[in-house]
């Protein structure tokens, strides 16, 4: 196998040992620094696995809102894309052979999905692409697929892994915890999670040619439902000439181009 370019999107809520929004996933949380280290170590495990089977150019995208990667502890073979606003297409336009998602949670509304939400656990209720309800996994897979990059590995809680398999048949997954409720989960140890993720990253790259990029056929219809507390956001978005108000909390964007549609929302 030749040298492979690997793109890694990251989030925090799906990491082993991360248990709460307030204590672990917020910059004001008591265990936030610990959570960032745990995520960075899981990312490093994925990088190590990739490097062992031909990975050579690795770009890590810090996808957690307040920043989840500890740059000092990141594997020196990787580059880091971080900061806000994190504008599309997140470096994917440079061309990659495979995509990973590390530390992912399931979409909003999934039963026994730990810390599940879609884009924001405060403001967004649901998102649909061409009538299909998706979470962040589906959105990321679609954006990677727009550039012809297959999503070959997803790690997170068990519900997120099931979601990934429903979107990308054959994808490698690493379930590092299992939700008992939205706020509670049983997690494997961080050490075990790193071992599992490294193993799955190796397997994912070795089978990358068997996994097809997730493609959304145009025209694209992106529908966003906001929470009741954020109806004003729906009203603001609906005021744009390219948006359509569906109801008091829901807005629809239509475009021939997937990236343009997301750009109008983001």
Secondary structure per residue as TSV (DSSP state, phi and psi in degrees):
chain	resnum	aa	ss	phi	psi
A	1	X	-	360.0	132.7
A	2	X	-	-76.4	-174.3
A	3	X	-	-70.7	136.3
A	4	X	E	-122.2	138.4
A	5	X	E	-93.0	126.7
A	6	X	E	-120.5	130.7
A	7	X	E	-109.8	128.4
A	8	X	E	-124.2	114.9
A	9	X	E	-90.5	141.8
A	10	X	E	-127.6	152.5
A	11	X	-	-144.4	174.6
A	12	X	S	-109.8	-32.6
A	13	X	T	-69.3	-18.1
A	14	X	T	-98.4	18.5
A	15	X	S	-90.1	142.7
A	16	X	T	-60.1	131.3
A	17	X	T	90.3	-4.0
A	18	X	-	-98.9	123.2
A	19	X	-	-123.9	-11.8
A	20	X	-	-149.7	154.3
A	21	X	I	-67.5	-49.6
A	22	X	I	-71.1	-44.8
A	23	X	I	-86.1	-31.3
A	24	X	I	-111.0	-37.1
A	25	X	I	-102.2	-1.7
A	26	X	S	-105.6	142.6
A	27	X	T	-62.8	-17.8
A	28	X	T	-90.9	-2.4
A	29	X	S	-73.8	150.3
A	30	X	T	-61.2	-34.0
A	31	X	T	-111.3	22.1
A	32	X	H	-64.3	-44.1
A	33	X	H	-61.8	-39.9
A	34	X	H	-61.9	-44.7
A	35	X	H	-59.5	-41.5
A	36	X	H	-64.0	-38.9
A	37	X	H	-65.8	-42.7
A	38	X	H	-62.4	-42.7
A	39	X	H	-62.9	-47.0
A	40	X	H	-60.7	-37.6
A	41	X	H	-68.0	-37.4
A	42	X	H	-66.1	-40.3
A	43	X	H	-62.3	-43.3
A	44	X	H	-60.2	-37.6
A	45	X	H	-63.3	-41.9
A	46	X	H	-64.3	-40.4
A	47	X	H	-63.5	-44.3
A	48	X	H	-59.9	-44.6
A	49	X	H	-61.8	-41.6
A	50	X	H	-64.9	-43.3
A	51	X	H	-63.3	-30.8
A	52	X	H	-70.4	-19.2
A	53	X	T	-123.3	28.9
A	54	X	T	113.9	-7.1
A	55	X	E	-64.0	136.3
A	56	X	E	-135.7	-31.9
A	57	X	E	-122.4	105.2
A	58	X	E	-115.8	124.4
A	59	X	E	-111.5	122.9
A	60	X	E	-102.4	127.8
A	61	X	E	-105.2	122.0
A	62	X	E	-80.8	95.2
A	63	X	-	-90.7	-7.4
A	64	X	S	-77.6	136.3
A	65	X	T	-48.6	-46.8
A	66	X	T	-96.3	6.8
A	67	X	-	93.5	121.1
A	68	X	-	-119.5	-8.2
A	69	X	-	-99.9	132.0
A	70	X	-	-88.0	102.7
A	71	X	G	-60.0	-34.7
A	72	X	G	-66.6	-29.4
A	73	X	G	-96.0	-4.0
A	74	X	S	-68.9	141.8
A	75	X	-	-49.2	127.7
A	76	X	T	-64.8	-13.6
A	77	X	T	-78.5	-9.5
A	78	X	E	-103.4	154.6
A	79	X	E	-104.8	154.4
A	80	X	E	-121.7	128.9
A	81	X	E	-106.8	116.6
A	82	X	-	-146.3	-179.1
A	83	X	-	95.7	163.7
A	84	X	S	-131.9	142.4
A	85	X	S	-75.2	140.2
A	86	X	-	-93.0	88.1
A	87	X	-	-78.1	146.3
A	88	X	T	-62.7	148.9
A	89	X	T	-101.8	29.6
A	90	X	T	60.0	31.3
A	91	X	T	85.2	-5.9
A	92	X	G	-64.9	-22.6
A	93	X	G	-66.2	-13.5
A	94	X	G	-77.2	-12.7
A	95	X	-	91.0	119.1
A	96	X	-	-136.8	156.6
A	97	X	S	-89.5	-26.0
A	98	X	E	-159.2	153.8
A	99	X	E	-122.6	142.0
A	100	X	E	-118.0	152.9
A	101	X	E	-124.9	123.2
A	102	X	E	-116.4	133.4
A	103	X	E	79.3	31.7
A	104	X	E	-89.5	148.4
A	105	X	-	-107.8	167.5
A	106	X	-	-81.4	170.8
A	107	X	-	-71.1	163.4
A	108	X	T	-60.2	142.7
A	109	X	T	89.2	1.7
A	110	X	-	-85.9	131.6
A	111	X	T	-65.6	136.8
A	112	X	T	54.5	36.8
A	113	X	-	-103.8	115.3
A	114	X	T	-70.2	125.7
A	115	X	T	54.7	32.5
A	116	X	-	-68.7	144.5
A	117	X	-	-169.8	170.4
A	118	X	S	-125.3	107.7
A	119	X	S	71.6	-49.3
A	120	X	-	-147.2	129.9
A	121	X	T	-78.6	-1.7
A	122	X	T	-106.7	-44.1
A	123	X	T	-106.5	-26.5
A	124	X	E	-110.0	132.6
A	125	X	E	-92.8	-52.6
A	126	X	E	-150.2	156.5
A	127	X	E	-136.1	139.4
A	128	X	E	-127.1	140.8
A	129	X	E	-116.7	117.9
A	130	X	T	50.0	42.4
A	131	X	T	83.9	-6.5
A	132	X	E	-97.0	122.7
A	133	X	E	-68.7	129.9
A	134	X	E	-134.4	157.2
A	135	X	-	-108.8	-160.5
A	136	X	H	-64.6	-34.8
A	137	X	H	-57.1	-48.5
A	138	X	H	-65.0	-39.0
A	139	X	H	-65.8	-44.1
A	140	X	H	-66.6	-43.0
A	141	X	H	-59.8	-39.6
A	142	X	H	-68.5	-40.6
A	143	X	H	-69.3	-40.3
A	144	X	H	-63.1	-43.0
A	145	X	H	-63.1	-30.6
A	146	X	H	-56.1	-34.3
A	147	X	T	-96.9	10.8
A	148	X	T	76.2	20.3
A	149	X	-	-102.0	120.9
A	150	X	-	-78.5	137.7
A	151	X	E	-83.0	112.4
A	152	X	E	-110.6	-11.6
A	153	X	E	-145.9	134.6
A	154	X	E	-134.9	132.5
A	155	X	E	-124.1	149.6
A	156	X	E	160.1	-152.4
A	157	X	E	-77.7	169.0
A	158	X	H	-60.7	-38.7
A	159	X	H	-62.7	-38.7
A	160	X	H	-64.9	-38.9
A	161	X	H	-66.7	-39.3
A	162	X	H	-63.5	-41.4
A	163	X	H	-61.1	-42.8
A	164	X	H	-61.0	-42.8
A	165	X	H	-66.2	-29.5
A	166	X	H	-72.6	-22.1
A	167	X	H	-94.3	-44.0
A	168	X	S	-124.3	93.4
A	169	X	T	-58.1	134.9
A	170	X	T	89.2	-6.7
A	171	X	-	-60.9	143.6
A	172	X	E	-79.9	139.4
A	173	X	E	-132.3	153.5
A	174	X	E	-132.6	104.3
A	175	X	E	-85.5	110.8
A	176	X	E	-99.1	-6.9
A	177	X	E	-160.8	165.9
A	178	X	E	-132.6	125.6
A	179	X	E	-72.1	136.2
A	180	X	S	-95.4	-27.3
A	181	X	S	-158.4	-175.7
A	182	X	S	-62.6	-32.7
A	183	X	S	-108.7	2.1
A	184	X	-	-134.9	147.1
A	185	X	E	-153.7	159.4
A	186	X	E	-103.5	119.8
A	187	X	E	-110.5	143.5
A	188	X	-	-74.3	169.5
A	189	X	-	-69.9	150.6
A	190	X	H	-55.2	-38.2
A	191	X	H	-63.1	-42.7
A	192	X	H	-67.2	-37.6
A	193	X	H	-62.3	-40.6
A	194	X	H	-65.5	-40.9
A	195	X	H	-63.0	-43.7
A	196	X	H	-65.2	-44.1
A	197	X	H	-65.5	-40.4
A	198	X	H	-60.4	-45.0
A	199	X	H	-61.9	-44.0
A	200	X	H	-70.4	-33.6
A	201	X	H	-64.2	-42.3
A	202	X	H	-58.8	-50.2
A	203	X	H	-62.0	-38.8
A	204	X	H	-63.6	-44.4
A	205	X	H	-69.4	-35.1
A	206	X	H	-65.7	-26.7
A	207	X	T	-109.5	16.2
A	208	X	G	-57.7	-33.1
A	209	X	G	-72.1	-12.7
A	210	X	G	-88.9	-11.0
A	211	X	S	-108.6	124.6
A	212	X	-	-87.0	145.3
A	213	X	-	-59.0	144.6
A	214	X	-	-82.6	111.2
A	215	X	-	-107.9	134.7
A	216	X	-	-102.4	122.3
A	217	X	-	-77.6	132.8
A	218	X	S	-74.8	157.5
A	219	X	S	-73.2	155.7
A	220	X	E	-101.6	133.2
A	221	X	E	-122.2	108.4
A	222	X	E	-105.3	118.5
A	223	X	E	-117.2	129.4
A	224	X	E	-123.1	124.5
A	225	X	E	-107.0	120.8
A	226	X	E	-89.5	162.9
A	227	X	-	-74.3	164.3
A	228	X	G	-57.8	-38.7
A	229	X	G	-67.5	-17.9
A	230	X	G	-117.0	32.6
A	231	X	H	-58.3	-31.2
A	232	X	H	-62.5	-33.1
A	233	X	H	-66.2	-38.7
A	234	X	H	-64.4	-42.3
A	235	X	H	-63.3	-40.8
A	236	X	H	-64.7	-46.1
A	237	X	H	-64.7	-40.0
A	238	X	H	-66.7	-18.4
A	239	X	T	-75.9	-12.5
A	240	X	S	-73.6	147.4
A	241	X	T	-65.5	-21.3
A	242	X	T	-99.3	8.5
A	243	X	E	-115.3	152.7
A	244	X	E	-124.2	129.3
A	245	X	E	-80.9	122.3
A	246	X	E	-90.2	-47.7
A	247	X	E	-153.7	-168.4
A	248	X	T	-61.7	-24.2
A	249	X	T	-119.2	0.3
A	250	X	E	-125.3	135.2
A	251	X	E	-130.3	142.8
A	252	X	E	-118.8	136.3
A	253	X	E	-119.5	130.7
A	254	X	E	-117.8	138.6
A	255	X	E	-160.6	154.2
A	256	X	S	-75.0	-18.4
A	257	X	-	-118.5	125.1
A	258	X	H	-58.6	-46.7
A	259	X	H	-63.9	-38.7
A	260	X	H	-64.9	-39.5
A	261	X	H	-62.4	-46.8
A	262	X	H	-65.5	-38.0
A	263	X	H	-61.6	-33.1
A	264	X	H	-71.3	-27.9
A	265	X	H	-83.9	-53.2
A	266	X	-	-65.6	360.0
